[in-house]
Amino acid sequence: MYNYAGKQAIVTGAASGIGKAIALRLSKEGCTVALWDMDADRLQATLRELGEGRGHCAHVVDVSHLDTVKAAFASTTKAWGSAPNVLVNNAGIGRLASILDVTPDEFDRTLDVNVGGTFNCSHVVVPCMRENGGGQIINMASWFGKSGRPNSLAYCASKFAIIGMTQSMAIDLAAHGIRVNAVCPGTIDNTDMRKQADVEAAALGSPPAAERQHLIPLKRLGQPEDIARVVAFLISDEASYMTGQSINVTGGLWMN
Ligand SMILES: NC(=O)c1ccc[n+]([C@@H]2O[C@H](COP(=O)([O-])OP(=O)(O)OC[C@H]3O[C@@H](n4cnc5c(N)ncnc54)[C@H](O)[C@@H]3O)[C@@H](O)[C@H]2O)c1
């Protein structure tokens, strides 16, 4: 367990999958969590799982729209009476499509949510962190942000960008006591993104992830909790000398 007393975290994409696991883990460590997501129903279900009475709150927000991000930030700080000192930019989308079949709209939407969302939330939160003397930012990248992968043009572009933003922000914000790191998950099961990818892979004649796990050195798919554990560590003081890093959590599938 880490000492998270006084930590207040915004977690985007927190209604399901990896974001939900991160929110649950941070709450378990004593952190107060604001859940941000587009999916109002699942957001409320996750809030109920976190439990009442600890200051946790939930806000419907599309991270790709700066105005709704500003509104969610205002509601969050009003609910807490103070600003967050942790931001987890986790919300993301992706569809299997190559340069031959991705549509311009799909390309734009992927960049708007994954890259624009990371920008919008950081843009709104960082000034308060700086004013308060520091904080931690975790950006959800992917091993697809380290190597071009088949049928993943827009998604790879977005995740490479997130790693670049992580490094750039880490340099610019270090003097303000703000550490910025990225996590690069491998093939993570039990998320909507995984279910959707399996359906899309089948349409392309490829096997589902479960049938490809023999390719992973640790011989299993990742779970959302595997990612949440690493996020918890990066936020903690145990990682106080780490910034600008993009940590692979892939069971050995990707090592660079
Ligand atoms: N599942 C994997 O194998 C895998 C691998 C590498 C990276 N990732 C990354 O992990 C993150 C979480 O993905 P997941 O696998 O948990 O998928 P998921 O689909 O289960 O969860 C994504 C969440 O983000 C929310 N969301 C989507 N667009 C949003 C928007 N515009 N504004 C606010 N919320 C929005 C969704 O409602 C959902 O709750 C993503 O950034 C994804 O790219 C996932």
Ligand as a Chemical Component Dictionary entry (heavy atoms), coordinates in Angstrom:
data_LIG
# 
_chem_comp.id                   LIG 
_chem_comp.type                 NON-POLYMER 
_chem_comp.pdbx_formal_charge   0 
_chem_comp.three_letter_code    LIG 
# 
loop_
_chem_comp_atom.comp_id 
_chem_comp_atom.atom_id 
_chem_comp_atom.alt_atom_id 
_chem_comp_atom.type_symbol 
_chem_comp_atom.charge 
_chem_comp_atom.model_Cartn_x 
_chem_comp_atom.model_Cartn_y 
_chem_comp_atom.model_Cartn_z 
_chem_comp_atom.pdbx_ordinal 
LIG N1  N1  N 0  -7.447  -2.907 -23.843 1  
LIG C1  C1  C 0  -6.224  -2.914 -24.327 2  
LIG O1  O1  O 0  -5.715  -3.977 -24.745 3  
LIG C2  C2  C 0  -5.392  -1.654 -24.368 4  
LIG C3  C3  C 0  -4.067  -1.769 -24.781 5  
LIG C4  C4  C 0  -3.275  -0.626 -24.843 6  
LIG C5  C5  C 0  -3.809  0.598  -24.454 7  
LIG N2  N2  N 1  -5.109  0.681  -24.059 8  
LIG C6  C6  C 0  -5.606  2.009  -23.686 9  
LIG O2  O2  O 0  -6.200  1.980  -22.401 10 
LIG C7  C7  C 0  -7.190  3.020  -22.312 11 
LIG C8  C8  C 0  -8.472  2.442  -21.764 12 
LIG O3  O3  O 0  -8.993  1.509  -22.686 13 
LIG P1  P1  P 0  -9.812  0.203  -22.266 14 
LIG O4  O4  O 0  -9.133  -0.942 -22.889 15 
LIG O5  O5  O -1 -10.102 0.211  -20.825 16 
LIG O6  O6  O 0  -11.147 0.443  -23.134 17 
LIG P2  P2  P 0  -12.676 0.655  -22.719 18 
LIG O7  O7  O 0  -13.369 0.889  -24.006 19 
LIG O8  O8  O 0  -13.143 -0.459 -21.846 20 
LIG O9  O9  O 0  -12.650 1.982  -21.835 21 
LIG C9  C9  C 0  -12.522 3.272  -22.393 22 
LIG C10 C10 C 0  -13.398 4.242  -21.605 23 
LIG O10 O10 O 0  -13.192 5.549  -22.164 24 
LIG C11 C11 C 0  -14.452 6.179  -22.305 25 
LIG N3  N3  N 0  -14.371 7.177  -23.379 26 
LIG C12 C12 C 0  -14.241 6.954  -24.708 27 
LIG N4  N4  N 0  -14.234 8.107  -25.372 28 
LIG C13 C13 C 0  -14.361 9.095  -24.441 29 
LIG C14 C14 C 0  -14.430 10.508 -24.507 30 
LIG N5  N5  N 0  -14.382 11.159 -25.680 31 
LIG N6  N6  N 0  -14.564 11.204 -23.358 32 
LIG C15 C15 C 0  -14.631 10.573 -22.159 33 
LIG N7  N7  N 0  -14.602 9.224  -22.049 34 
LIG C16 C16 C 0  -14.463 8.508  -23.169 35 
LIG C17 C17 C 0  -15.421 5.048  -22.633 36 
LIG O11 O11 O 0  -16.780 5.403  -22.356 37 
LIG C18 C18 C 0  -14.898 3.935  -21.735 38 
LIG O12 O12 O 0  -15.510 3.949  -20.457 39 
LIG C19 C19 C 0  -7.307  3.615  -23.714 40 
LIG O13 O13 O 0  -6.560  4.810  -23.794 41 
LIG C20 C20 C 0  -6.697  2.542  -24.597 42 
LIG O14 O14 O 0  -6.174  3.071  -25.800 43 
LIG C21 C21 C 0  -5.918  -0.419 -23.998 44 
# 
loop_
_chem_comp_bond.comp_id 
_chem_comp_bond.atom_id_1 
_chem_comp_bond.atom_id_2 
_chem_comp_bond.value_order 
_chem_comp_bond.pdbx_ordinal 
LIG N1  C1  SING 1  
LIG C1  O1  DOUB 2  
LIG C1  C2  SING 3  
LIG C2  C3  SING 4  
LIG C2  C21 DOUB 5  
LIG C3  C4  DOUB 6  
LIG C4  C5  SING 7  
LIG C5  N2  DOUB 8  
LIG N2  C6  SING 9  
LIG N2  C21 SING 10 
LIG C6  O2  SING 11 
LIG C6  C20 SING 12 
LIG O2  C7  SING 13 
LIG C7  C8  SING 14 
LIG C7  C19 SING 15 
LIG C8  O3  SING 16 
LIG O3  P1  SING 17 
LIG P1  O4  DOUB 18 
LIG P1  O5  SING 19 
LIG P1  O6  SING 20 
LIG O6  P2  SING 21 
LIG P2  O7  DOUB 22 
LIG P2  O8  SING 23 
LIG P2  O9  SING 24 
LIG O9  C9  SING 25 
LIG C9  C10 SING 26 
LIG C10 O10 SING 27 
LIG C10 C18 SING 28 
LIG O10 C11 SING 29 
LIG C11 N3  SING 30 
LIG C11 C17 SING 31 
LIG N3  C12 SING 32 
LIG N3  C16 SING 33 
LIG C12 N4  DOUB 34 
LIG N4  C13 SING 35 
LIG C13 C14 SING 36 
LIG C13 C16 DOUB 37 
LIG C14 N5  SING 38 
LIG C14 N6  DOUB 39 
LIG N6  C15 SING 40 
LIG C15 N7  DOUB 41 
LIG N7  C16 SING 42 
LIG C17 O11 SING 43 
LIG C17 C18 SING 44 
LIG C18 O12 SING 45 
LIG C19 O13 SING 46 
LIG C19 C20 SING 47 
LIG C20 O14 SING 48 
# 
